[in-house]
Amino acid sequence: MNNYRGLIRNTILIGTIALSAGCAAFYNDLKTPMSDLTVATSSDSIARMGKSACVSYAWVVAIGDCSVAAAMKTGGVSKIHHVDSEVFSVVFGVYQKYTTVVYGE
């Protein structure tokens, strides 16, 4: 009986820590700038936008091309002004989508 109590207590403790770690466990939809590739510019000079994406299913299969080069190609961008990234995740990452968004001319 003591072993079961310890197991239940540890399971609850680990679950509480995992859920309070700052990550959204059940649903996550973030749009953030990629700081290494951000260039200060006015929005008036941004003429084109391109996106590229990759997805992951159940931590087993990941497909797609979410590179900056792929985003530039889809948007016809030759000069980058700035790059953003979007992360969409559902139920502990069972489904995840990563999107790179390129703005430029």
N, C-alpha and C positions, 0 to 999 in steps of 0.2 A: 504494500500500500504506500509506503514511503517513497519507493521508486517512482510510482505514478504521480505523486504530488510534486516531486522534484522535476519530472519531465514536463508536467503541465506548467509549473512555475517558470521553467526555463523557456518553454515555447512562448508563453505570454511575454516574457521579458524580451526575447529576441524579436518577436513581432512588434512590440511597442517601439523598440529601438529602430527597427527597419522602417516603420511607418512615420517616425518623427525625424528622420534623417534629412529632411528638407526636399526630398523628391516626391513628386506626386505619384502615389501608388496606383490609382485607378484611372486617372485621366491626366494627360499633360499635353499642352499645346503652347509652345514657346516660340517667340520670334525675337532673335537677339542679333546684334551686330557682331561681325567677326572682327575683333579689335586689331588683329595683325594685318588686316587688309582694308581697313577703313581709311578713307582720305576725306578731309574736310572739303566740302564743295557746296555750292548753292543748288537747290533743287531745280532751278531754271535751266541749268546746263545739262540735265540728265534727259537724254532723248530716247534711250532704249533700256529694256530690262529683259533679262533672261533667267530661266530657272532650270535647275537640274535636281533630280531626286533619286533616292535609294530607299528601299524598304526592307524590314526584317520581320520575319514571321516566327513566333514562338521560340526565339533564341536559337533557331536551327538553320534557317535559310535566310540569306541576305542577298538581294539583287538590286541592280541599278547602278547608275553613275551619278554621284552627287558632287562631282568635282567643279572647280571654278571654270576650267576649260570647257566642260560640257555646257554649263550655264551660259558662258559667253557665246558658244556656237548656236544654242537655241534662240538667243535674243539678238544675234547679229552684232554683238558688242565687240569692238576692237580696242577701246580704251576704257579701262575700269575707273569709275569714280569711287564706288564703295561696294562692299559685299555684306550681305546679311545671311543669317542661317535661321532655319525654322526646324523645330523638333516637335513631332506629334507622337504621343505614346499613349497606349491604352492598356489597362489592367497589368501592371507590373512589367510592361514592355512586351507583352505577348504580340502586339502589333506596334511597330515603330516606323515612322517615316522621317527621313532627314532630307531637307530641301536647302539648296544653296541658291540665293537670289543675287544676281549681279546687276548693278546699275552703271550705266556709262553711255558712251557714244559709239 
